[in-house]
Amino acid sequence: MKSITERHQLILQKLQEDGKLNIPQLIEEMNVSGVTVRKDLKLLEEKSFCFARVAELLCIILMLLKGQSMKKNL
């Protein structure tokens, strides 16, 4: 099992790289329970590093922003 610091770093890394989080993959990769992952996400959310409810929407937001950027260039 990874330490809380290692888990938080991995979560933030995955979010930065992929733009979303795959909870089952995190559970397996970190060898922890779903409850632990949810607690980690809640702690990160409280620290303003990420927003648990918005994590999956980040890709959509980025796509919308890229679309607006492309329209400005036309």
ABEGO torsion letter per residue (X at the ends): XBBAAAAAAAAAAAAAAAGBBBAAAAAAAAGBBAAAAAAAAAAAAAAGABBAAAAAAAAAAAAAAAAAAAAAAX
